[in-house]
């Protein structure tokens, strides 16, 4: 059963590499590299909010947002041949993050 799932994942990744010249492993590596920093900056943001330090909380919330959209930005910049709606979703997610930081 585990081998079947592993083969299915490999086949999906091969199809993604063939269809779009962007390696899904790169996206996963960026995602997993951001996880520890995401949790640390989330902790610091909560501590800043508890101490009512608004400027510091804003700084850490922008770090959290950058870590969240990092893998999407890599797909947006380096992925070619993607459907238009994928680029649209990525732009909307980034726009929502910028808008939430402004408010």
N, C-alpha and C positions, 0 to 999 in steps of 0.2 A: 504494500500500500504506500509506504513512504517512498519507495523507488518510483512508483507510478507518478506521484505528485512531483517529485524531483524532475522526472522526465518531461512532465507537462510544463513546468516552469522554465526549463531549458528551451523547450520548443517555443514558448511564448517570447522569450528573450531573443531567440534567434530570428523569429519573425519580425520583432520590433527593430532589431539591428538591420535586417534586410530592407524593411519598408522605409524606415527613417534612419538616416545616418547619425543617430545619437545612441550611445550605449547606455542602457538602463542601469548598468552597474555603476556608472559615474553618478547618476542621480541618487542611487542608494548610498553610495559612499559619502556624498555631500550631506544627505539626510542624517546618516549615522554620525558623521563628524559634528553636526550641529546639535545633536541631542544633549550632550553634557553641558555645553554652553547655554543652551536653551533653559535647562533646569536651573543652572546657576543664576542666570539673569532674571528668571522668573522669581527665584527666591529673593534676590536683591531688590527687585521691584516691589515685592510684597513688604519687605522690611522698610523700604523708603516710604511706602504708603502708610505703614503703621506709625512711623515717626513723623508723619505729615511733612515730608520733604518733597514737594511737588516737582521741582526741577530734576532731582535725581530719579524720581519715579518715571518721569517722562523720558529721560535718557535710557533707562533700563527697558521701558516699554518699546522704545524704538529698536533696541538691540533684539528684543524678542521678536518683533515684527520682521526684522531683517533675516533672522535665522529661519523664520517660518517660510519666507518666500525665496530663500536662496536656491533651493532645487528647482523651483518654478522658473526663476530667472535663467538658470543654466539651460533649461529646456527651451525657453523663449529665444535666447541668444544663439545657442549652438544647434538646436534642432531645426532641420529643414524638411520640407515636404510634409509638414504637419497640416491637418485640416484647419480651416479658418476658425472653427469654433473652439479648438484647443487654445489657439492664440488669444481668442476673445475671452475665454474663461481666465486665462493667466493675467491678462490685462485688467480684468474686473477685480480679481483678487488683490493685485498690487494696488490698484486704485482705491479699493476699500481700505487697505492698510494705511495708505497715505492720508485718506480722508479721516480715518479714526484717530490718527496722530494729530491732525490739525484741530480736531474738535476737543 
